[in-house]
Amino acid sequence: MGLPVVRVSGVSFKYKGKKESALSDIDLRVDKGEFISITGGSGCGKSTLALCLAGFIPHHVEGEMGGSVIINGMDSRQFPPQKLAGIIGLVQQDPEAQLCTLKVLDEVAFGPENLCLSREEIKDRVEWALGAVSSLHLKDREVYTLSGGEKQRVAIASVLAMKPSLIILDEPTANLDPCGTAEVLRVIKKMETDTAVIIIEHRLKQLIPISDRLLVMDKGRIISDGKPGPVYKEYCRRQKHYFGAGLKSGSSDEPGLLVPEERRCKAGPVLSVSGLTVNCGGKKILEDLSFDIHSGRITAVMGGNGSGKTTLLLSLLGIHKPERGRIVYRNRDITRDKVSRRARDMGMVFQNPNHQIFENTVLREAALPSLMLYGDEVKAARIDALLSEFDLLQYRDGIPFSLSLGEKKRLTLVSVLGYQPEILLLDEPLIGQDYRRADIFWHAVLRHSSTGGATVIVCHDPDFVRSFCDSILFLDNGKLLFDRPVEEGFKLLAELGFKDYLPDSDFTGD
């Protein structure tokens, strides 16, 4: 057995200011050409391990590290990340955190340029990497104009272009549509035979068949390492997650929950959209969309990256102004209403939680919207109950930006649920959530529905859509392809050839 790409021996790490270790006694060997998947609960140390493997720990992250990480024979303590750039490539959980140029072309070329490759070689690598993630059409776009999924594709392309010995991808499919996920995984699997790959993921359905090993982490330790099928089955047994089986009988019993009577007794749609057309930066993003949202129902918004899903939610909230069309809330035209007025009735969880966190403690952040709307009437018991429900109470007095991406997503949802808007607008809320936390999320959404609230959720996971949603709005290049009940929608997707968007709830990892 030759020299491994990475050898981790007895590694531990504790973040500065934290009482508990994020990693404890990690041993890991990664050989050339290996394809390894890593999973585990939110906050179990997966992303911290990735930072160790890439050399960001101990050089750029404050804390105490023990043990050693040897990369191609080089000790990470002696070689900072910039010295390892041609060997290790890391795609972070939040793609925005690693985009550093203004144009897509420059972003993908940045790594190869720093490797001092020839101009022709750089051009060839950029074309290949963008083509590999089906994003050649984006090469002349400004980075800030991209959707979350498009940014993730560009981040992956920028690492692929360097052709490192080890590629580490931290939840690379989180923002990708199902088709994009399949394409990216196919490309990564076909990398040169001596390129090792580590993928950190919660969504394992497409990874189990192509992985050589599956590692499970818990509380900073590797607790399982073996053949993917058996390890996955045991992981499922321990987690006891079955996509929230039985949750549809959710109760509205909750501290401080007030159910407005009008949610129960008013007939007709709570929100009607007609002829909605939206332009952004001179480009038409949404074109002539018409649909209704009903009380007590959960509507999934699906479609490819860049199809307009996020723009739709931002338009409903009033952040994007329509070129034409009408938005009617309970028989009142709100098309020209300000965001502040709409926000009383609509609460949005953004795709990137960093875009809506403002306060200096978790508690203050959780209570902020409620305080802005209702002042002294805010019930502290309700906010604490929500923080407890979403596994955040232990961070009550901590800094929100010190939380993991998944924890930040849960915090922004708590802040919205705290003031009980009638309509929830949720943009990829499952990012960074293990299945246990996903079940907690669905408990809250189903409880909201049971009180007559409406939910519009951008979600790329067909299994969750089948289990919990009532209808599907499917967008294709800014147009509404269909608005159908869930099972009719999946049948139509199958007929139209969108097979990557179909659920596979019976997957077991065989």
C-alpha positions, -999 to 999 in steps of 0.1 A, spaced: 0 0 0 17 32 -11 20 66 5 -14 79 15 -26 113 3 -36 121 39 -28 105 72 -46 118 103 -32 106 137 -48 113 170 -62 147 160 -83 168 184 -94 204 182 -111 228 205 -123 262 191 -112 293 210 -137 301 237 -154 267 236 -156 243 265 -161 212 244 -138 198 218 -150 198 182 -128 168 174 -114 141 196 -88 114 188 -94 113 150 -75 87 130 -80 85 93 -61 73 62 -70 84 27 -54 67 -2 -51 77 -39 -83 72 -58 -104 66 -28 -140 80 -27 -151 85 9 -184 99 21 -187 113 57 -220 119 74 -233 125 110 -255 148 129 -253 186 126 -224 199 147 -207 165 150 -173 179 137 -175 171 100 -167 206 87 -140 210 114 -124 178 101 -125 192 66 -107 224 78 -80 202 94 -75 182 62 -72 214 41 -47 230 65 -70 259 76 -67 244 111 -43 252 127 -32 282 105 -64 303 101 -88 291 128 -81 299 164 -81 271 189 -61 242 203 -51 214 180 -35 180 190 -22 152 169 -10 154 133 -23 157 97 2 146 71 -6 156 35 15 139 8 42 136 33 40 172 46 29 181 81 0 206 80 15 225 110 45 234 88 27 241 55 -2 266 54 -31 262 31 -16 283 3 13 258 1 -11 229 -1 -34 245 -27 -23 223 -56 -26 192 -35 -59 198 -15 -90 214 -28 -118 223 -4 -153 234 -14 -168 249 17 -203 245 30 -211 281 22 -200 288 -14 -201 325 -9 -174 322 17 -148 312 -9 -158 333 -39 -132 361 -42 -134 376 -77 -161 395 -96 -166 373 -127 -171 336 -130 -143 332 -155 -119 349 -132 -131 329 -102 -124 295 -119 -91 307 -134 -79 321 -100 -65 287 -87 -47 276 -119 -32 311 -122 -18 308 -87 -2 275 -97 17 295 -124 3 274 -153 5 285 -189 -22 307 -204 -33 279 -227 -34 253 -198 -54 278 -177 -79 283 -205 -83 246 -211 -89 239 -173 -114 267 -170 -134 254 -200 -132 218 -187 -142 226 -151 -171 248 -160 -183 223 -186 -180 195 -159 -206 213 -138 -227 223 -168 -220 260 -162 -201 272 -193 -230 295 -200 -222 313 -168 -186 322 -176 -192 359 -184 -216 365 -155 -209 386 -125 -206 363 -94 -231 384 -74 -258 379 -100 -258 341 -96 -283 320 -77 -272 300 -46 -270 268 -67 -251 285 -95 -225 299 -69 -221 263 -56 -214 250 -91 -188 278 -97 -171 270 -63 -169 233 -73 -155 243 -107 -129 265 -92 -115 235 -72 -118 210 -100 -97 234 -122 -68 229 -99 -69 191 -103 -57 185 -67 -47 151 -53 -75 153 -28 -109 171 -33 -130 178 -1 -166 188 -7 -185 200 23 -222 195 15 -217 202 -22 -252 192 -32 -269 215 -6 -279 242 -30 -279 221 -62 -310 209 -80 -313 171 -84 -300 172 -120 -270 193 -110 -263 169 -81 -262 139 -104 -240 157 -129 -215 169 -103 -212 135 -87 -207 118 -121 -178 142 -129 -161 138 -95 -164 100 -98 -147 101 -132 -117 122 -119 -82 108 -126 -78 74 -109 -52 88 -84 -75 117 -72 -90 110 -38 -124 125 -29 -140 132 4 -177 143 4 -194 155 36 -232 150 32 -265 145 49 -282 134 17 -266 100 9 -290 84 -16 -268 91 -47 -235 87 -28 -239 52 -14 -236 34 -48 -204 53 -58 -185 55 -25 -157 32 -14 -162 39 23 -188 56 45 -177 73 77 -201 83 105 -192 110 130 -207 117 164 -196 142 190 -163 149 173 -154 112 168 -155 87 139 -178 60 152 -182 39 120 -159 34 90 -166 7 64 -185 -4 33 -213 21 25 -243 -2 24 -240 -18 58 -227 13 76 -257 33 62 -282 8 73 -268 8 108 -267 46 108 -304 47 98 -313 22 125 -296 43 152 -310 76 139 -345 61 136 -354 86 109 -380 77 83 -386 111 68 -407 121 97 -432 92 96 -463 101 115 -456 138 118 -487 148 98 -508 144 130 -488 174 144 -504 193 173 -506 231 178 -499 227 215 -470 250 221 -460 276 248 -474 310 238 -489 299 205 -519 321 195 -540 310 166 -557 339 149 -594 330 143 -593 343 107 -569 316 97 -595 290 105 -627 305 91 -618 324 59 -623 305 26 -604 310 -6 -567 315 -12 -546 334 13 -523 347 -15 -531 351 -52 -504 358 -78 -513 367 -113 -491 376 -143 -460 381 -121 -430 392 -142 -397 402 -126 -365 416 -142 -332 418 -123 -302 435 -137 -318 438 -171 -325 401 -173 -360 386 -171 -360 362 -142 -397 354 -138 -423 356 -166 -461 357 -163 -465 335 -132 -500 329 -119 -509 307 -89 -528 306 -55 -515 297 -21 -540 283 4 -543 283 42 -531 252 60 -512 239 29 -475 235 22 -464 244 -13 -430 232 -26 -412 253 -52 -390 231 -74 -369 236 -105 -333 239 -117 -307 262 -104 -313 297 -118 -349 290 -126 -362 318 -104 -372 300 -72 -354 324 -48 -365 354 -69 -401 343 -65 -399 342 -27 -382 376 -26 -409 390 -49 -437 377 -27 -420 395 2 -415 427 -18 -377 428 -20 -379 424 -58 -404 447 -75 -424 432 -104 -423 447 -139 -460 437 -141 -485 415 -124 -505 415 -91 -500 400 -57 -532 398 -36 -532 389 1 -566 381 16 -584 402 -11 -561 431 -6 -537 441 -34 -502 443 -19 -482 446 -51 -469 480 -41 -467 475 -4 -434 479 13 -414 450 27 -420 462 62 -457 460 57 -457 426 41 -433 412 67 -461 413 93 -479 386 75 -450 368 57 -419 355 73 -389 345 51 -359 323 59 -332 332 34 -311 306 15 -280 321 32 -286 327 69 -257 352 71 -279 376 51 -304 380 79 -285 377 111 -279 411 129 -278 407 167 -249 399 190 -265 370 209 -286 340 198 -314 351 221 -316 386 208 -315 374 172 -343 349 179 -365 376 194 -356 405 170 -385 403 145 -410 398 174 -396 428 192 -397 450 161 -434 441 155 -448 437 190 -423 453 214 -429 445 251 -456 419 242 -430 394 232 -433 362 252 -398 352 264 -411 317 272 -422 312 236 -387 322 223 -370 300 248 -393 271 239 -385 274 202 -347 276 209 -350 245 229 -371 227 203 -345 235 176 -315 224 197 -302 260 202 -310 268 238 -274 260 249 -262 288 226 -287 313 241 -260 338 251 -235 330 224 -227 349 192 -249 339 162 -220 340 137 -201 314 158 -228 288 149 -225 262 121 -244 269 89 -271 244 99 -275 260 133 -277 295 117 -305 282 94 -324 269 124 -319 302 143 -334 322 114 -364 299 113 -369 304 151 -368 342 146 -395 339 121 -417 314 139 -414 336 170 -438 362 157 -462 338 140 -467 352 104 -495 337 85 -473 328 55 -438 312 58 -414 316 29 -386 291 33 -356 290 9 -338 257 12 -343 254 50 -329 218 51 -294 229 42 -270 217 69 -297 196 87 -293 160 96 -325 139 95 -333 144 132 -331 182 128 -351 179 96 -379 161 115 -378 189 141 -382 214 112 -412 195 98 -428 193 132 -428 231 133 -440 236 97 -468 210 101 -479 227 134 -480 260 115 -502 244 89 -525 229 115 -532 264 128 -542 275 92 -509 290 83 -495 286 47 -460 276 38 -441 281 5 -408 262 6 -380 259 -20 -368 223 -16 -346 201 -38 -353 169 -19 -382 150 -36 -386 125 -8 -393 153 17 -416 170 -8 -436 137 -12 -438 132 26 -448 167 37 -460 189 9 -494 193 -6 -486 208 -40 -456 216 -63 -449 247 -82 -423 238 -108 -403 265 -124 -383 261 -157 -363 291 -170 -384 316 -151 -417 302 -163 -443 282 -143 -442 247 -159 -470 235 -137 -489 239 -104 -502 205 -93 -509 183 -62 -477 165 -52 -484 131 -67 -498 146 -100 -467 167 -101 -443 138 -98 -462 119 -124 -460 149 -148 -422 153 -141 -418 116 -150 -437 121 -183 -416 152 -191 -383 134 -185 -373 152 -152 -363 119 -137 -337 133 -113 -365 152 -95 -385 120 -87 -385 106 -51 -370 74 -40 -383 69 -5 -376 32 -5 -338 36 -9 -320 16 17 -283 16 6 -283 -20 -9 
